Amino acid sequence: MTLEQLRIFVAVAEREHVTLAARDLNLTQSATSSAVAALEARYATKLFDRVGRRIALTEAGQLFLVEARAVLARARAAEKILIDLAALTRGSLALAASQTVANYWLPPVLQAYRSQYPGVTIGLAIDNTEGVARRIHDGAAEIGLIEGKIDDPLLTITPFAEDELILIAPPNHPWARRAGRQPDDLRQGPWVLREQGSGTRAIFEAALARFGLAPQDLDIALELPSNEAVCSAVAAGAGVTVVSKLVVACALKARVLTQVKLELPKRRFFALHHKEYSTTRAQQALLDLIGAR
């Protein structure tokens, strides 16, 4: 049984005439008759009585008409969902983002997305870079936005923005009163750093390697799981740190923290998507908005 057979049966039943139904459906009379005959033969049930030049539903036909109409209505509803999804008038989008991206870069982007596609529901999970990649890998999120590279052959990794890391200190720290720092000065500190697995930590450790240093060469006083905790600890005098300029923009303006001159590499933000899953319209719209190509 096909939807086309049901559509033909309902048209014939409502008009009680094969020729009229065929005309309205833009089908030949023989094709219309054959569709009804195929239903009757397939289920060994007579759906119409032929009375002179007209036809009338049998009792079985009357019962079947109710169900056939319901099935066609559900098919139309399903079709509308696909049309709505294609037009982004409805749908959902499950995102995961690392802390810097989620808290400081992403909010205006989500607002712009919602303005364009108000019918799409957005869910956002916040994790460190490794956690975001794990969520995409496991299918718990559709698109991941991170601040460090991930080596996973199942994920597509596309750059979409650039970020600047800076060295910061509390205003009363000795480094805050000097022109800048040389790489070898970094052995001092003390340091307050993000946890292992964060993009900020990974980029900083890569910078240290270029300076000929390793994490164990530093005086690391604290390792904390959020940018906010790190900045608060630095402001309280626990040490110095390296974070995204996005994170400390307000604190620098308020002079709660001070930027210390040090040449650090810029980093890229990356979008993650699982290679084995197709990209939906809702996902592609976000990737287009952030310029991930």
N, C-alpha and C positions, 0 to 999 in steps of 0.2 A: 504494500500500500504506500502510495506516494502523496505528497502534499498536492501535486497537480491533479491526481485522481480525486482527492477530497474536494478541491476547488471546483472541479467540473461537476461532481455529484451535487454539491450544494447549489450551484447555479441552475442545474436542471430541476432540482427539487423545488427551488423557490419560484421558478417560472412555469413549472409543470409542462415544460415544452423543450424538446431537444434542440429544435431549430433556433428558437429564440436564445437559448443558452449558448449555443455555438456562435451565433452572431455577436452576442455581447462579450464573449470571451475571445473573439477573433480567431476561432477555430473552425475547421470544417465539420459538417454534421457527422460525417463518418468517424472522425477522430473523437468527437464528443460521445457518440454512441458506443464506440469501442472502449472508452475509459470506463463507462458505467457497466458495460457487459463484462469487462475484466474484473471489476470488483465483485460482481454477482457470481462469476464463475470461480474466482479465487476462494471465496468464502461460502460457496454453495448456498447463497441466500438471495432471495428475490427482493429487490429494493423498490421496484416500481411495477404497478399493474398498467398494462396498456388498455385504455378504454377509448375505443374509436380513434380519433386523431389526437387525443390528449393522453397524458399519463398521470398517474396518481401514486403517491407513496403508499407502500404497504406498511403494516405495523412495524416490521423490522426497519423499513426505510425511515419511518418517523423517529424511531429511537436512535437510529444511526445519525440522522440529521443533527440532533442535539449535540452528540459527541463530535461530529465532524466540524460543526461551527466552533465548538470550544477549542479543538485542535488548531484550526486556522487562526482563531483569535490569539492563541498562545504563540503561534508562528509569527504573526504580525508583531506581537509584543517583543519577541526575540529579535526580529529584524530591526525594530526600532532601537533596541539597545545597541545593536551593531552600528547602526547609523549614528546614534548619539555618541558612541565611543569614537567613531571615526571623526566626527565633528567636534569632539572634546566638549560636548555639552553635559557629559557625565563621565564618571570613571574614578579611579583612585591611583595614587602614586605613593609607593613606600620607599622612603629615602633613609639613608644612613650617612652621617657626616662626622668627620673628626671635629674636635672641640673648637679650634680656631675658625674653621670654615663655618661650622654650625652657628656659633655664637656671634661672630663678628662680620662675616662676609655674606652669609646666606640670607638673613632675614629680608633685606630689600629685594632680593631676587625672588623669594617666595611671594612677597607682596605683589610684585609685578606679574608673576605667574597666575596668582589668584585673580588679579584684575582682568587678565585675558581669558582665563578659563575657570570661572567661579563654580562650575558644576563638578570640578575634579577635586576630590578629597585628598589631602596630603597628610601623610604620617611621617614623622621624623624621629629617628633614633640617633642619639649622640654617643660616640665611643671614641677611643683613640684610633689611630690609623690601622693598626693590625686588627682591632676589633671590627672596624667597618669592613675591611676586606673579608673577614671571616663571615660576616652577615651576608655579604653578596655571594660568597662562595657557597654558603649553606642555603641560599634562597630565602633568607629572612628579610631581605630588602632587595629592591629592584635596581636602584642607582646608588652608588656610593661616591661621596665627595671627600677627598683626603688631601693631606698636605705633605705626603712623602710617597716615594715609589714603593710598589709592592711587586714581588716576584711570584706570580701565580699564573701558570699557563692557561688556566680556565677563565681568566678575567681579561677583558679589554681595558686598557689603561690609556686615557686620552687627556692631555693637558688642556686646561681651560682658563687659567689666570696665573698671575705672578704675585709673589708675596715677598716682603722684605723682613729679614731677621735683624734685630738690633741687640746690642749689649746694654743692659740697664742696671742701675745701682740706686740705693737710697741717696738722698741729697747730701747726707753727712758722711758718705763713704769716701775714703781717700781718692778713689778713682774718679769721683764726681768733680774733683777740683783740679784735675789734670787734663791736658790737651787730648790725650788718647792713650791707647794701650797697644803694646807690641805682643805678638803671639806668646813669647816666653813669659810675659807678665801673668798669663792666665793660670799659671801654676799656683798662684796665690788664691785669693778669693775672700772668704769661703763662697761656695756655689749653692744655689737652690735650683734644682732641675726638675723637669717633667720626668715621668716614669718611663722605663724601657717600654718600647712599643708605640710611643707617641711619635708623630711625624717631626715635631719640633726637636725632640731628643735625637732622632736619627740624623736630621740635617746638621745639628750642632756637632755631633760626633764625627760626621763626615768632614766638617770644617776643621775640627781638631786634627784629624789625620793629615789634612793638607798643611797644617801648621807644624807637623811632626810631633804631635801630642796624642795621648790616649786618655780616655776617661779616668783611668787610675792615676794619672799625673795630676789631677785636680783635687782640691780640697772640697769634696762634696758634703755639705752639711745636711741637706734635706733633699729627698726625692718626693714630689707631690703629684697627685693624679689629676690636677686641673690647672689651667692657666691662671684662674682667679686665685687659687691657693698659693701658687708660686709668687704672683705679684704682691699679694698681701704679705707673704713672708719677707719678700725683699723690702717692701715699704717699711716693715717693722724692724729692719736692720739685720735680718738673718744672713744676708749675703748678696751676691749679684746673680744675674741670670741672663739668658738669651731667649727672647720671645719674638713673636710677630709684632711688627709696629702697629698692626690693627688692634692688638690686644691692649696696648698701653697708651694709645693715642690720648685718651681723656686724662689718664694719670700724668702723662708728660705735660699736658696743657695746664693741669692744676699744680704742677711742680711737686707732686707726691713722689714721683720717680724721676730720675735723670738719665738721659742717654749718654753713654760713654762711647767715644769714637773708636771703632774697630772695624776693619774691612771684613765683612762676612758675605758669603755668597747669597744671591737671591734664590728663592725656591719656587717651584711650580705647584699649583693645585692640580689634582688629577681626578677625573671622573672614572668610576669603575662600573662595569656591566658584565654579567656572566655571558660567556660566548655561546653557551648552549641554549639560552633563552632568546626568543625573538624580542625585538624592541617595539614596544607599543607606541601608539600615537602620543599618549600622555608623557611617556619617557622621552620620546624624541623632541617633543615641544620644550621640555626642560633643557635637554642637551643643546638645542638650538639657541635657547635664551641665554645660556651661559657661554656659548661659543665653543663647546666641546666638539670638535670635528677632526 
